[in-house]
Amino acid sequence: MMLMKKTSACLAVVSAAACLVAAPASWAKLAAPPEPTPEAKAKAAETAARTAWTGKVDAYKLCLAQDRAVDNYRAGASAAGKQVPAAAATPPCADPGPFAYVPPEAAKPLEAAGAHSPATPATSPHNSATPDAQAPKKQQ
């Protein structure tokens, strides 16, 4: 009995010491993961689109199964001579069709888009020392 008390006390001290030693390591900030490559981003976007499409297919299959269940219920109830209430108006099941993913086009860099310079060269400075209120009005 005495040995068991000493063993459990030693075990408690050892586990407390292990926690104190490991605690600073758990507080250390982990390094940020590297930035994903463009290929990895494209693959992630395609996977997200496929997951969304799979959700739509699952909803479509559920809708068809619910329609079949309602039809079976109505047929069985009317065959048994029970009065069947009017069907609630629901939208028809929408088939999502086959999976088709079109990756978005990469945006052109500003230099290629022509946004870095005006279309025509300036003929006068964009500002002057004369405030607009004192500047002579231009005749049209």
N, C-alpha and C positions, 0 to 999 in steps of 0.2 A: 504494500500500500504506500509506504513511504517512497519507494523507488518511482512509483507512478506519478506522485506529486512532483518529485524533483524533475522527472522527464518532461512533464507538461509545462513546468515553469521554465525549464531550459528551452523548450520548443517555443514558448511565447517570447522569450528574450531574443532568440535567434531570428524569429520571424519579424519582430519589431526592428531589429538591427538591419535586416535585409530591406525592409521598407524604407528606412531612413537612408540607406545607401543608394537605393534605386530611385528615390523621389527626385533628386536634382536632374537625373537623366530624363525623367518624364516631363519636366518643366522646360527643357531645352526646346527652342523653336526649330522645327524641321525646315529644311530647305524647300523652297517652292519648286514644284515640278517644272520641267522645261516646257517651253512654248511648243504646242503641237505644230507639226509640219502642215503645209497646205494639203498634202495628200491625206493626212490623218483627219484634218477638218472636213475635207470632202467626203471621206468615208463615214465620218460621224453624221454628217448631214444626210447622207443616203440612208444610213441605218435609222435615223430619226424618221425619215419619210416612210421607210418600209414599216416601221413600228406603228406609225399613224394609220397607214393603209391596212395593216393587219387588224387594228382596232375597228376600222370601218367594216371589214369583212366579217369579223366576229359579231358586230352589231347587226349586220344584214342576216347572217345565219340565225341569230337569236330571234329576229323579227319573223323570219320564215317559220321557225319552230313554233313561235307563239301563235301565228296565224293558223298553222295546222292543228294546234291544240284547241283553239277556239272552234274551228270547223268540226273537229271530232266531238267536242262537247255539244255543240248545237245539233249535230246529226244524232247523237245518242239521246239527248234530251227530247228532241221532237219525236224520235222513234218510240220513246217510252211514254209519250203522250203528255209530257210536261210542257207548260207554256214557256217559251224562250223569249227573254226580253230583247228589244231591238238592239242591234249592234251599235256600239259607240263609233263615231266617225274618227278614224285614225288615218294618218298619211300612209301611203303605200310604202312598202319596203324598198329602199334605194340601193341598187346594186352598185358597189364602188368600181366595178370593172377590174381589168388586170392592172398589176402594178406597173406604173410608168414614172420614172424619175428623170427629170431634166435638170441638170445642175445649173445654178445661176451663173450668168456670165460674170467674169471678174471685172471689177470697175477699172476703167482706164486711169492711169496715173494723171495727175493734173497737167503735167507737161504735154502729154499726148492729147489731152482734151482741149488744149488751147486756152486754158483758163489763166495762164500765168502772165499774159500780156493783153492789152486792149486791142480791139480790132483795127483801129486807126491810130496813127501817132497823134499826140497832143499838139495843138497849135499854140497853146498858152499854158502858163502854170495853173495848177489846179486850185491854187489859192492866191490871194494877193493881200497887201497890207490894207487896202480899202475895204471897210465893212460893206456888206451887201446893202444896208439901208442907205449908204451914201453913194453907192455906185450909180452911174447914170443908167436909166432904163434903156434897154435895147428896143429899137423900132422893128416892127415886123412887117 
